[in-house]
Every structure is written in C-alpha cells, then in structure tokens.
Amino acid sequence: MATIIPFKAVRPTRDKVSLIASRSYDSYSTAQVEARLRDNPFSFLHIINPGYKYEKEISGRARYTLVRNRYQEFKEDGIFMQDDTPSFYFYRIVNRDGLEFNGVVAAASASDYEKDVIKKHEETLEFREIIFKEYLKTVGFNAEPVLLTYPDHAELEQIIATQMESRAEYEFTTTYRDTHYLWNVSDAELVKKIKNIFKGMNTLYIADGHHRSASSYLLAKDEELNATNSNSKNSYHYFMSFLIPESDLKIYEFNRLVKDLNGLSKEEFLIQLDAMFRIEKRGQEYYKPSKKHHFSMYLDGSFYSLYLRKQRYPIENALDALDPQILYKTILKPVLGIEDLRNDKRIAYSHGKNDLAFVKTAVDTGEFKVGFGLLPITTEEMKQIADEGLKMPPKSTYIEPKLRSGVTIYEF
C-alpha cells in the first residue's frame, strides 16, 4: 500500500515560471551557467549558485545557508507564492521528439522507502547521501522531484486526462523545445480518490533519483526525534516525487568508452574477447545491437558485433542477465582491468541520445581507445532487479522525463 499525499507547493507566479525553471545544475556547462546567471535574474540557478552574487565560489555549509537566503529573497520579492490548500499537481511534458509524459507531482512517504514499498535498483554512495541530507536540512526545501513509476492504472489515467482538458496553470516551452504544463488539483473529493488509488498499489519503483530519495529518508530519521511540533515532524516524513505510469517511462542506454586496452595490442584484445563472444567485423558501417546479449564495439576505425557465447556465461539471477552487467563481467573487469565502474578514470559513459556517432568520434579523436554500444534495458528488467533486491551497475539507464527545478517546491 503506497502512501502518496498532496502538499502546499511553493511555486513561481504564472508570469515568471518559464524564467525560473532550470535543468539540473550538473547538466549545464560552466559557460551556460554563467550566461543564464548573467542574463536571467529570475533563474532558479541564482538560488542554487548563490556565490554568483558575490563573484565567489562558495561550497559546503556556507553555500547551503546562502541557498536558503536566496530562496527566502525570491519569496519576499513575490517571485514565489505558496498554495493555500494541499494539492496534487498534474504535470505534462511534450519533448521535441514528440514523446509525451503525464504524471502527478506529490509527496511520497519516506516510510515506504524504508519498507521497500518504494523499490530501488541502483546503489547509492553513502557520502553523497549524507551531503544531500545536510543540504536539505539547512535549506529547508526540495526543488527537484524523485521520478517514481507505477503500474498503468486506467482510472487514474482517465482522471488525469479529464483534468488536462481544462486550461493549464502553467504552459511554457524551454530552449530545448520541451513544452511543460501543470494543473493544480485541490478538490477534496478528487484528492481523496487519487490518494486511495495509490493506496491500492503494492509497489512503486524509483526510476531516477536514488540519492535524493535516500537522503530524504535519512533526513526523516534524523528529524523524527528532533522536530519541535507534529506538523514539522510530519513534513520530514515525505519527499517530493513525480509519479508516472510505467508505459510513459522512456529508458535509454548508456554506452561505454574506455581510454586504453589495459596494455594489450588490438590483436591480443580481440583474441581475449573471442573466448566469450562471437566477433564479426562490420567495417565503417554503424552497427547497433539488435537484441539482448549482443553488443557493438568500435575499435581502430571499425565497428564490430559481439555475440555472447551463452553456454560460457551462466545466468543465475536478473542481474546476471542484464547487458551492462554482462559487459562488466566479461570484458571491462577481466580483460580491461576496470573494477570500480564509478570511480575508475579510464571509463566514461555516453547516454544513448548521443547515439553511436558520439562514440565513434570519441575514439577517432584518440581520447578513447574503444567504445561499446548497448541496447536499452526494459522497464520489466528494471523492476525485476528491484524485486530481487539487486542493484544495477552504475550508468545502466538514462531515463526520461527530466523535470525542471523550481516549478514546484516542497518545504519542510
């Protein structure tokens, strides 16, 4: 039984939402951040990069306090307002590729995270969990929702579709040509119906935002004994989420790039791969794998297809059957000597939206020696990994939709 509740969002006034909304800070280059901070005084980047005001890079706890200050200034200046009534927020994104994502922005339960009602499929790094927990505790708000997915539900789909026939509270298009819409849903009967629909769901899955959800859970545990009143205590038990049906989820692959062949010549490398793969040289023809357990490889100006010799590779669980794990266990670790996929500087990742031309160019320029192309994993594979309590290798999925920060804000 999933507990999903409405909340009183802090959000931009209608006339400024397109100016405030920003992508995740890490997705911008230094030059892009500088341009947005210089040219747009309303960008949410001013809040999360508060040192710009003083022409100084500020980090750690000092930065967190300034983030809180900038946020309060936006509220004081009337750039942000807060809804009077706890609400669900129906959200639609139509991206430039024509893909459409419809879902509900709401507060999800940290208790559900602990009880595995909200299931995970990625490992998290403890130090990042702690850092973000301290950040949340200091700033007092969460501006970037965790992406959760739920089983398709016809009644909920109809409720959302009916509401979206009315005029949206927000409608704006980004410079990436993605159009965003938001509807405020505060009707008491409708809110109750939506809560009950989610109560009927046994499991939700984290699609994107494992560190954010883990940090929110840690914060809830910290504040459980320290909260001075019940309202404050209750608010820390939830974290902002964007919930979409499984059929709306779009999963791309992450291709792999490696800087060297671990001391092997090209010929020695190919001979070692032959033990686990049937290898075919494809020449200059772009080759993308067409089925599971097949991989493409770009090496020394040529594409290769790699077909796993299944009799040589035992599959005992859902993780063993996952293509990123197969590549790690058969090539990256034993042949190329890459054990730590998160921290080894010899490996890099390129999500599938960049396609294999990006991989080819990275190898042709000499920055990398070899590149590997994979198929995207499926939603069912992701769920099976989570159901079995297993964790995928890092950079196994690049998932859309990507929400903008600052459109809805959850205050503690």
N, C-alpha and C positions, 0 to 999 in steps of 0.2 A: 504494500500500500504506500504510494508516493504522496508526500505532503508538499503541495505547491500552493503558495498563498499570494494574494495581491499585496501591493505596498504603495506608499505615497512617494512616487518618484519626484526627485528634483530634476528638472529638465529645462532646456532653453525656451525662451519665448519663441513663438512661431516665426517671427521675422528674422531671427538670428540662428536658427538651428543649422542651416547649411554652412554658416561661417564657423560655428563652434565644432561641429562633428569632425573628428580626426581618426585616422587609422591608428593601429598600434604603433607606439613610438619606435619600436625596433624595425619597423618596415620602411622607415624614411632614411635616406642618405643624409649626411651632415649638411650638404648644400640644400636639400629640400627642407630640412628643419629650419635652417637659417632663413630661407625665403619666406616660409609661412609665418615665422615669428616676426619677421620684419614687416611683412605686407598685410597681415591679418591680426589686428589686436584682439579679436574675439576667439581665435583658435584655442581649442582645449589644450593645445601644446603649451600655451603660456602657463597653464596650471601645473602640468607635469614636468615642465622645464623652467622652474621659477628663477633660476640663476640668470636667465637672459636679461631680466630687469636690471641686474647689477653688472652685466657683462662679465660674468664669472661662472665657471663650472662649480657646482656645489653638489656634494654627494652625501650619502649616509643620513643620519638622523636630522642633520641640519637641513637637508633638502626636504625631508618629509614635513618638517614644520613649515617651511616656506610653501610647499604644495598646499597645505591646509590654509595658509594665509591667502594665497592667490584664489583658492576656491571660495573662501568667505568674501573676498572682494567682488568676485563675479556675482555672488548672491546679493551683496549690498548694493551693487550697481544696477540691479534689476535685470541682469542678463539671464539669470536662472530664476525659476519660480518653482514652487512645490505644490503638488496636488493636495486638495483638502481631504479627499476620500481615497482609501486604499483601492488600487485599481490593478487590473491586468492590462497589458499593452500588447495589442496585436501588431505584428511587425511584418512587413513585406519588403523583400529586396528583389529587384529585377536587374540582373547584371548585363553587361554589354554583350555577353554571349547568348543572351535570351533566356538564361536559366532563371527560374523564379523560386523563391524561398519564402514560405509563410509559417509564422510561428507565434509563440506567446512569450513575452518578457515578463518574468515573475520572480518570486523569491523561492528558492529551493532549500530544503532542510539539511543542515549540517549533520543532524542525527541520522538522516537517510544515508548520507555519505559514510558515516561510521558503521551503520548496519548493513552496508552493501546493497541497499535498495538502489542507490546510485552506484553503478559499477564502473570500474576503471580498466583501462587496457594498456596504460603506459606507466613506466617507472618515473618517479619524481626524485629530485635531488633535495636532500634534507636542508642544505644550507639555503637553497632558493626558497623553500617553503617558509623557513624562519624569517628570511629577509622580507618577504612579501607580507607575512603576518605582522611584523613590526611596522611596516609601511601602512597597512590597513588600520592598525591600532592608532597610529599617530594622525593620519589624515581624516579618519572617521567616515570614509565613504568608499564605495566601489563603483567605478565608472565603466568597467568592461565586463560584460556578462560571460559566464561559462556557457559553452554550447552543449546542450543536452539533447538527446534524441529519444523518442518514444515510439511504440508501435502505432502504425496508422490507425486512426480512430474516426469512423465515418461521422459520428455525431459531432465531435469536436471540429472536424473539418468543415461541416455544414455551418456550425456556429461562427467560425472564423470567416468563411466565405460570405455569409449574410451580413456580418458587421462590416466587411470590406466593401460592400456595395454603397455605403454611406461615404460622405466626404472625410478624407483623412485629416487628422490633426496636423500631421507633417507630411510634406511631399517635397523632396529635394533630390537633385542629381549631383553626384560628385564629379571631380575632374577625371576619375577613372570611368565615367559614364555608367555608373551604377545608380539606379534610382531607388530611393528609400521612402517608405510610407509607414506611418504609425497612427494607430487608433487607440484612444483611451476608453477602456471598458470598466465602468464603475457601477453599473446597475446591479443592485444587491442580488436579485434572483439569478441573473446571468453569472455573476461572480460565484455564487454558491454552486451552480450547475457545473462550472468549469472545475472548481475545487473537487467536486465529487467524481468527475470523470477521471481526474488524475489519481484520486484515492483508489479507483478501480484498477490501476496499473501496478503490477507487482514489481516492475523493474524499469529504471531509466538508465541510460548509458551516457557517460561523458564522451563527447565527440572531440571537443577541443577545450583546453583549459584545465588540465590536470593539476598544474601547480597552483592556479588560482583557487580551485576548489579545496585542495589540500591545505592551503594557507588559511582559507576561511574556516575550515574545520578546526585547525589549531587555535585560531582566534576565539572560536566559540568555546573551546575547552578552557582557555585562559580566562575568559570573561565570565564563565559560569559562576565562579565563586566571588569575583571582584565587582560585579555590577551592583550599582547602588540602588537601582529600582527595577521593578519587574519589566517595565516597558523596554528599558535599555538592555536588560538581560535577554529579553526575547528577541530583540533585533539582531543580536550577535549570533543567534542560532540559525540564521538564514543567509544565503548569498544570492546575488542577482544572477539569473540564468536566462538564456534564450532557448526555448524548447521547440523543436521542430519534429515533424514526423519522419520516420526512417526513410520513406520514399523521397523526401526532399533533400536528403543528405547527398552531397557530391564529394567523392573521395578521389584525389589524385595520388599518383605515386611520387616517391622521392627517388630520383636516380642517384647513383653513387659515382664519385670521381676520386681517384687515388693518384698521389703525386709521383710514386715510383713503383717498381716491380720487386721491391724488397731484395735487391741485389741480383735478381735473375735476369738473364737475357730474354729477349722476346721468345725465342725458340724454347728455352728451358721453361718459361712460364706456360706456354701453350701445352707442352708435354705434361706438366703437372696438372693442368686443368683436364686433360684427356682422361684422367683416372675417374673423374666424377661426371664428365659431360661429353656428349657427342658434339663435336665442333664442326661448324660449316662456315667457310669464309664467304662473305657476301659482297666484298669489294666496297665501292663507293655508294652503293645503294643503301639508303636509310633503312635500317631494319628495327622494327619494334616488335617485341614478343607478342604472340597471338593467343597464348594460353598459359595457364598456371604452370610453374616449374620450368618455364622457358625464359631465357634472358637474352638481351642483346649486349654486345660488347664492342667498344670502339678502341682500336689499338693500332698505332703506327699507320694511320691513314686508311684503315679498312674497318668495316663492320663485320662482326662475327655473330652467328647464332649459337647459343649454348643450350643444349637439351639435357636436362638432368637424367643421369642413369639411375632410375628409381630403385633398381634392385640393389644398388650400392648405398642407398640412403634410407635408413629406417625412419618411419613416421610413427611416433607413439602418442602424440597429442596435437592439439590445434596449433601450437607454436611451431612444432617441427614442420608442419605443412605450409607455413607462411613464407612467401618468397623472400622477403628481407632477411628472415632467419636462415633460410637455405643458403642464400648468398654469403651470409656471415660465416656459417659453419663449414662451407665447402671451399670458399675462396678467400674471403677477407681475412679470416683468422689463420687458417693453416698455411696458406700459400703466401699471402701478403703481409702476415705478421701484425695485423691490426686487431688488438684485443679490446681496447676501450673505444667503442664507437662514439661516445660523447666527447671525449677529450683528446683523442689522437689527432694531431695537426696534419697528418698525412691524408686524411679523408675529408671530403666535403660533399655537400648534398645539393641537388637542384630539383625543385619540385616539377612535376610533370607538365605544368602550364608553360614551362620554358621549352619544352619538347627536346628531341634529341639533337637538334641543331646547336643548342646551347652546349650540350655535352661534347659534340664534335669540335666546336670552336675552342672550348677549354683545353682539349687535348692537342689540337693542331697548333695552338699558340705556344705549347710547351709548358704551360702552367701545371698541367696534369699529364700523367703517362697513359692512363687507361680510364675508360668510363664504362659504367654498366647501366643498362636500361631495364626497368621492371614494369610489370603490369600493376595497376592499382589493386589494392586489396578490396574486398567487398564488405558491405555493412554486416553481412552474416559472419564473415571471418572475424571482424572486429568484435562482434557480440560473443562469438564462441570463445575467443581469447579471454574476454572479461568473465564469462560464465564459468570457465575452468580456473579462474583465479590466476591466470598467467599474464605476463607483460610482454608487449611487443618490443623489438629493438627500437632505439631512438630513430626518429625521422622515417617512420614506416608509412605515415599518412600525411597528406596535405589536404585539409578539409575545408570546404566552403558550405555555408556562407561565412563571411567575415563581417562582424558588426563594427560600426564606428563607435569610438569612445565619446562620452559626453552627451549622448542623445537621451538616455535615461540614467539616472544616478541613484544608487541605493545608499541611504545614510544609515549609520548605526546610531 
